[in-house]
């Protein structure tokens, strides 16, 4: 007989406006009904608290927690501490879960044995695109050197993992910092279909605090790189970091190092990941064109080593930049 574990959905809120209604409705209408919705309001000054209390009166699965403004990570940790479910699903106050999201994720976890999974997401609002994320754990681990390869509002993971490994408080890019700690220790996957709609707007933290987010990304990328590749030289890291930061190489030697890394990271069965690595390689060579005519030869050499075939790898989903 199929297991029917309880899922605790943790949503943090801070002045979301009427977006909150759509986010809440998307969880309460899930086909997986064995859930609780823990809404942690982080000191909102708009009508959010009234909206949350209204839903609490209508549905016993809604469990609110109200507090002073302490930041996203502190609010998320508080919600995780209250969770009664075997699994935790995350969603932000401005995003929308498809009705079958949780049911699909539970089935995926049961069939693959991973500790947690995310999915592809559809951006809406200021952007309109489908963002892909690597399916396999190996692909997730490699892509994490360039961006968050698990999308926070799409994630479902064992409760014990998030409880034992809380978000780091006092930083802005807390989800990326968390994945750099969890991916080396636990197994994750991404379902290759859209299960969450991600709202893009000008009030998002990565826009309002872009300089701090970039600085934190670079700091935790460095730590993660040496967790995964402890024997690598600083020169190897700097070459890969320049690819990730989308800036020119400083020499042909550094360009060759970058090609070696992208060739290594593109190995495996994930064809979309391979395509993305080779797109990064093309972009890096274009950025580095001022190094001279030899750049084109280096570009061709590493494309051939990767045995990259552009045909057959086309897809509608794109990587989130």
KABELDA-V446540 format. One record per helix or strand of 3 or more residues. SS is the DSSP state (~ for helix, > for strand). FROM is the first residue (numbers start at 1). LEN is the number of residues. If there is no record, write none. Layout:
# KABELDA-V446540
ss & from & len
SS & FROM & LEN
SS & FROM & LEN
This chain:
# KABELDA-V446540
ss & from & len
> & 7 & 7
~ & 19 & 10
> & 35 & 8
~ & 48 & 11
> & 62 & 6
~ & 72 & 11
> & 87 & 6
~ & 101 & 12
> & 116 & 10
> & 129 & 3
~ & 137 & 7
~ & 152 & 3
> & 156 & 3
~ & 159 & 6
~ & 174 & 9
> & 188 & 13
~ & 205 & 4
~ & 210 & 19
~ & 234 & 12
~ & 252 & 14
~ & 271 & 17
~ & 289 & 3
~ & 294 & 12
